[in-house]
């Protein structure tokens, strides 16, 4: 799946009204479903919370593999999916990559799920 196919969570409210306020067209439903799928994985949800809770609200893959109990390539794959979905940012520093939450990305998704 190409990066352009995913709807970045930070921009999710630009296309869609909250789900309970109006019908969503098929194209936007597909885009939103792919974004939700990106975070609807237990390992990815744990990674989001671990990055947010880490010192300075950013973490390196090397900080995440042992606590998550997965191999480095698997953790890197999950982090890549979260970056492509617009949930995390990736900052390359030398040979290390550091990940942080995209400000407002999860808030934006939450706004779509409200009923009032």
Beta strands, then each sheet from edge to edge (+ up, - down):
strand 1: 58-60
strand 2: 88-93
strand 3: 96-101
sheet 1: 1+ 3- 2+
end
